[in-house]
């Protein structure tokens, strides 16, 4: 895998997960199998330098656990004590315990609500972010889940937003259009081939951006004038010139602003609310939707629904499309708990049914089969519009924290965990058969 000093790799090594998870008792469950596959894959797929790093940072593990315990107890402890009655010292003791037994570090003690005694009993069933994003996803992707690896891979079409849109069009999958690509002070038309400037709202995001950072919205007023979310005004030509000048440092894609289905605009609160949908290759080679959460913006001055930008997520029942309670909790700060109603619109969240849900399930499963059949697992961002589902993005290494938090329980022994364990077992058997 080579040396990777990204966030998840650093957390993985400093947590001591490779060594802690090797001590787990074998119980034939999918979650334990995934943990064991992880430690084996991380070691076998690492070079000499990677292995040395894992060994060298191991003595730092106790320092990291204690430091994180102090920081995140300070951030969350009093709020959790007020909500649950559990004392500060007890919370700190439990954080150290789950870190040493299951490699679940203090931020995730709060994200997964392991201060709840019943949830903590299932700590082994949670899938750590660093397990999936810093090991298992890449292993499955590189080896196509144990099936023959095709000569032409689709990974680049996931990374590149322009290629992604073209790939969707080519395969007949509805996706958000792109009007222009603007980079290196060059304006490149994509879907806009008309004279003049569009007279509708625009949504702009960095070409290589993540997490909703750097997004801009220009709302159309009248007479060719636009209002930016920062309060400035400009006409169409000026908007393009502003973006062209800024593109020397940041490349942009310009898209029409999409509006949610009328049945859920009260939950969207002026930003595009999306569904994060997980799909995974199953035992028969088909692609199956296993989990979903509905994401909404939380603050009036925010223009995206991203969970790690302060957004709210609500679990979606896969069978019915019905929402659970909303929650925050990105990055381990969980002081405000759960939402029975949206704090901006004061609309009830639980028991709301999302529109065209059965269509959305079929849409995602069909998209996985048509677009990315060589990808074992995908996290999809789908907008539910008046005319049906529309694909916004696909994520080749989707974060599972948001799902496990929103559904109030672990994924390791549920359907997604079982499918991951199945695909990992087949991949390992195929790769290491000789």
N, C-alpha and C positions, 0 to 999 in steps of 0.2 A: 504493500500500500504506500510505501514511502513515508518520509517524515512530514507530518501535518501538524502545525502549531495552532490550528483553529481552536475556538472556544470549547467545542465538545471534546476534542482530543485532549486538551489540557485538563478539563474536568475529569475525563475518564481516567487519566493516569494519576492525577492527584488524589482521586477518591479511593485508589487501591482496589478498584472493582475487579481487576483480573485475578487478584488473590482472594478477596473476600468472597466472591461468587463461587470460587472453587471449593469453598467449605460448606456449601449448601447441601442439605440432605437430599438424596435422590428420591423423588416421590412420583415419578412417571407423569407429572402434569406438564402441560404445554409451557407454562411460565418457567418452571425450573429447567426444562429442556432448552428454552431460549437463552437463559442465563449461562448455561453450560456451553451451548454452542458459541455464545459470544466470547467467553474466555478462551475457548479453543481457537476460534477464528482469529482473534486479536493476536494471539501468540504465533500461530502458524503463518499468518499473512504479513507479519512484521519482519523487517530486516534487522540486521545486527544492531544498527544504531537505535532503532525504535525500541528494541528490547533493553538496551542499555539505559535509555531514558526512563522506561517503566521501572527499572530496578533502582535507578539513582533518585527518583522523586519519591519513592515509597516512604523514606523516613519523614517526609514533609506532611504525610497524611494526617497525623494527629494534630499538627499545628493548624492545618487547613480546617479540620472539623471543628476545633475549638474556636477559631476565629470566626467561621461562618455561623456557629451557634450563637456567639455573642452578638454579631451584627443582626441576624434575622430574628433573634428573640427580642432585641431592642426595637426592631421595626414592627413586629407583629404581636409580641407577647402580651401586652396589656389589653389589646383588642380581643385576643382569643380568651384571655382570662375573664374579661367582662362578658363575653358571649357564652362561654362554656363552664366557667368556674375553675378551670384547670390552672394551677399556680405556675408562676414564672419558672421556678426552679424545676418543677416537674416537667415542664415543656423542654427545658434545656437538657435534662437527663434523657428524655425520650429521643430527642434529636441525635444525641451522641450514640444512643443504642441502635437506632435504625441505620445510622451511618456505618457503624462498625459491623453490624450483622448483615445488612443488605445493600451497602454502598449507596444508600439514599441520603443525599446531603441535605443540610438544613433548609435551603430554599424549597426543596420538594417535600419536606416534612409539612410545610405550610400549604404548598400548592395542592398536595394530595389529601390534606386535612388529616394527617396521621395523629394529631392530638385527639381524634376520635378513637376510642379504644377498639371498637369493632373494625374500623378501617386498618388500624395498625396491625391487627391480627392477620391481615391479608397483605402485609407489606411486601412479601416475596412475590406477589402476583403483579406488582406494578412494573411496567417496562420503562427503564430509565432512558432519558433523552440521549445520553452518550452511548448507550448500547446500540440504539437504532441508527442515529445520525453519525456516529463515529465508529462504525464497524459493520453492522448487519446489513443495512441497506446497500452499501457499496459492494459487499460480498455477493449479495443476491443479484445485484444489477450486473456486475462484471461476469457472472457465471450463468446469467439468465435462469436462475432458479433451478439449475440442474438439467435444463433442456438444452439442445444444441444452440449455440450462439450464432445468430444470423450475421452475415457479412456486413450488412448496413444496420447500424444501431440508431435508435431514435433519441438518444440522450441530448444531442445538440438541439433538437427541436423543442425540448423542454427548457433548456437554458436560454435560448435566444427568442425573445418575444416576437420578433418579426417572423422568424422561421416557424414559430408555433402557430401564428395566425395563418400563414401560407399552408402549413401542414393540415390544419383544421379544414380550410377551404377545399383543399385537394381531396380530402376524405369525407366531405359532406357533413362536417360537424359544426353546429352553430357556435361561433365565437365572437367576442367583442371586436369590432372593426378598428383599424388604425388609419387615421387620416394622413399623418405625416410622421416620418422619422426625422429628427433634427439632431445632427451631431457634427462636431468639428466645423461649426458655423455654416453647415450645408443643410438646406431644407429638401427632404426627399419625399415626394408625394407617394402615397401607397394606395389608399382607397378614395382620396379626394382628387378627382380629375376634372372638376368643374372650374369655370372662371369665377372670380370673386372669392369671398370668404364665407364660410358657413354661418348661418343665422340660427344657431342653437348653442346650448351650453357645451363647454369643452372640459375634458378631464386630462390632465397631463401628469405623467409619472416618469421617473428616471428609467432609461432603457435597461439598466442593470441594477435597479433598486430592489430592495426587499423590505418587508415589514411596514409598508405604507410611508416610508420616509421620503421626503422630498416631493410629495405630490402637490399639485396645484389645481385649482378649479377656477375657470373663467365662466361666469354666468352671463348669458346674452340678455341685454336689456332691450334696446330698440335703436333704430337708426345706425346699426353697425357698431354699437358700443357694448363693451363687456366690463363686468365687475369681477375683480379677482377676490379670492377668499381672504387676502390680506388687506382689502379695502381700496386698493388702487383701481383706476379705470383706464381703459385703452380701447382703441378701435382694432379691428382685425389685423391690419398691417402692423400695428404697433405690438400687438401680442406676439406675432410671429418674429418680429425683430428682437423683442426682449428674449425670447427663447433662443433665437439664433445666436445672439451675443453670449448668452449663458452656456450654450452648448459646447463652447470651447473647453469647458471643464466637466460638464455633465451632459450626456446624451439623453434625449427625451423621446417619448412617443406621445403623440397627440391623438386623443380618441374622443368620440362623442360621449357626453355624460349620459349614463344609462340610469333609468328609473325603475324601481322595483314594481312588482305586481301590485295593483291597487289594494289587494287584501292585506298587504304587509307594509304599506308606506308609513303607517303609524309607528311601526317598530324600527323602520329605517331612519326616521328623523332627519331626512335631508341628505344622508349619505347612502351610497349603494351598499345594502346589506347582502352578504353572501353566505352560502352554505359551504363549509369545509366537509368534503365527503371523502371517506377512505374506501378504496377498492383494492382487492388483492386477488391474485391468481389462486384458484381453488384446486381441489384434488382431481377434477375432471379436465382441467386446462381452461375453463371458462374464467370470467372475471366477475367478482362478486362484491357488491357494496356491503360493508360490514358496520360502519359507524358514520355518524354525521353530527355536526354542531352548527347552529345558526349564529352568525356573528353580526353584532349591531354596534354602532358608535355609542359612546358614553357621554362625551362632552360636546356642548353646542358649537364650539369653535374648531372642532375636528372634522375633517372631510373624508376619513376612511374608517372602516369598521375593524381594522386590525386589532387582534387581541392584545398584542404586546405594545400597542399604541394607546392603551387604556380602554379598549373596547370591551363589550360584554359578549359572552358566549352562552348559549343555551343548548342543552342536549336535545337531539331530535330522535324520537322513536322511529327506527328504520321501517317498521311495519306500517305505521299510521301517519308519520309526518307531524306528530304532535310534539310541542315543545315542553321542556321542563323549565325549572327556574333559571334565571340568568345569573352569571357569576363573572367576577374578574379574577385576578390572581396570577397574571403574567409576571415572571421574574421573582416570584416568591413573596410579593407584598400583597397580603390578603386581608387587610384591616376592615374592609367594608362588606365582607360576607356575600350574601345572596340577594337577588332581586326578584320579588314577586311581581313588580311592575316596572316598566321602563322609567328611569329617573327623569327623562326629558318629556316624554309624551304622557306619562302616567297611565299607560296602557298595560293591562295585565299580560304577562309573558307566559306563565304555565298554562297548559291546555289549549294554547293557540295551535291551530292546524295550518301548516304551510300549504300554499296552493300548488296544484299540478304535481303532487308528490310522487305518485306512481310513474308519471312521465319522466320525472327527474331521475328516479332510480334506473329506469331503462336507458335514459340518455347517457348517464355516466358509465354504465356497464358496456354499452355499445361504443362509447368513445374510447374506453380502455382497449377494447378489442380492435377498433379501427386504427387508432392513432399510435398506441404504444404497446403492442403485443409482446415486446421483448422486455418490458418493465414488470417486475413481479408485483410491486406495490406503488400506488400513486395516491397523493393527496390532492384532490381537485377543489378549486374555488369556482363555485357556480352561482350565478345570479338568477333569481326567479323573476322574470319579466312578464309583462302582460301577455306576450305571445309565446311564453314558455321558457324553458331553461336556456341559459347562455353561458358558455364556458369563458371564464376570465383567465385562469392560469392553471397549470399543472405543476405539482411539486414532487420531485423524485425522491426527496428525503423529508417527508412530512413529520412535523412535531406531534407527538402523541400526548403531550402534557395537557393541552387544551381539551382533548377528548376525555381523558381520565379524570380531570378536574370537573368538567361539566356533567359527566355521567355519575359522579360521586362514587367511583369505584374503579378497580384496575382492569386492564385489558388482557393481561397475560393468559388467563384461562378462558377467555371468551372467544368468540368466533375468529376475530382478527389474530389473537395470539395463537390459536390452533392452526390457522393457515400459515402464519409466519413459521411456526415450528415445523410444519409439514414441508414447506419449501426449503427451509434450512437443512433439514435432515436429508432431503433428496439431493440438494446441492453438495453437501459434504460427502455423501456416499458416492456421488458421481465424480467429484474432483479428486477425492483421496482414495478412489477405488484401487489404485495400484500403489 
